[in-house]
Amino acid sequence: SLRTFCHFFPTMIGFQLAGIVFLFALGHLVEKKAAMRGCNRNPLPAWFDRFLRFSFLTVLMGPTAYFLDTQILPFPLALPLLGLYLIPYCDLSEQRGGRSNLYARRWSIWRPLIRRFGLKLQRTAELDPSRPYVFGVHPHGILPFGGMIALGNETKDGFQSLFPSIQFRTLAATFCFYLPIYRDILLWGGVVDAARYSARRVLDMGYSLALVPGGATEALYTDPEKDVLYLKNRRGFVRLALEAGASLVPVFSFNECNTFGVMGVQNELLNSFKRKFQRIFGISLPLITNIIPRRTNIMVLVGSPVDVPKIETPTNEQIDHYLGLYIASLEKLYNDNREKYNEPPTKPPLQIV
């Protein structure tokens, strides 16, 4: 009843607040170890990683499950189901190449999204299916709808229709895999942890990789009026490519940043808070002016590969050299097509910081 809910609600909120305080007490360690940012060279001990996930899910879902079992349901059901869900939730499969059954790539839900974003995918060069690749997707935007949907769906006119023999996995921030249900959708879509050891394992398994080099930092630069890429200091994906001998392929999504309006870009206090949040959780908090993404026309172009040698321990000079070649190839892809696909076509030149 409503009276029962009103009686129990303060207790439930109190438990969750206490849990949040506990989780924030771990925040310093999490930030120091980059546990949720996908940039560790070595994984956390498995027991501690599972402990973090157990704590997060318990705080997030435990009070609600307890309330349902004690006040709403005729017999305990929510807590047992939550306990069962902990098994796949804590299996760390995103660090081990992901799951084998990629159901989400074939879901029909992609079709209305493709129509809403006017999404099209084109290649500008053939890719040798016998080679591994690292696909760099730009820009991140608030959410990289265009690049991820274009590459991640196996419906008609998707990535597999253009490159049927190239099998790949996509990288996402570690924190994404802490979110219940959402993590399972990601795993069914072929998405894995963005941590370096996880990405290297995927390449060693023979898969190609798709990633957004600018990551959450680039999302903070999102502006519908111009395209800004955070790339000059992003050497990790080039190192991965060199270590595996995987060709670098630039991918650009024209009009990706048109899906959301943003505000508060010049507010330094807000920017400081957003940077702190990102350092801990690996995701950004841009302030948007619309919840539902705007209709637009996203054209995703797959560029020409930049071939790299296999170097087990590349030097900084070698990494910088191939990063420079990659940026030059990306700029050519953008400049050759900006007037044709940009909306409006008068957008300023691509800015790389």
SULBELUR-V821962 format. One record per helix or strand of 2 or more residues. SS is the DSSP state (alpha for helix, beta for strand). FROM is the first residue (numbers start at 1). LEN is the number of residues. If there is no record, write none. Layout:
# SULBELUR-V821962
ss	from	len
SS	FROM	LEN
SS	FROM	LEN
This chain:
# SULBELUR-V821962
ss	from	len
alpha	2	24
alpha	27	7
alpha	46	27
alpha	78	12
alpha	93	3
alpha	103	4
alpha	109	8
beta	120	4
beta	133	6
alpha	145	8
alpha	159	4
beta	168	5
alpha	174	5
alpha	182	7
beta	191	3
alpha	196	9
beta	208	4
alpha	215	5
beta	228	2
alpha	236	9
beta	247	8
alpha	256	4
beta	262	2
alpha	268	14
beta	287	2
beta	299	8
alpha	316	26
beta	351	2
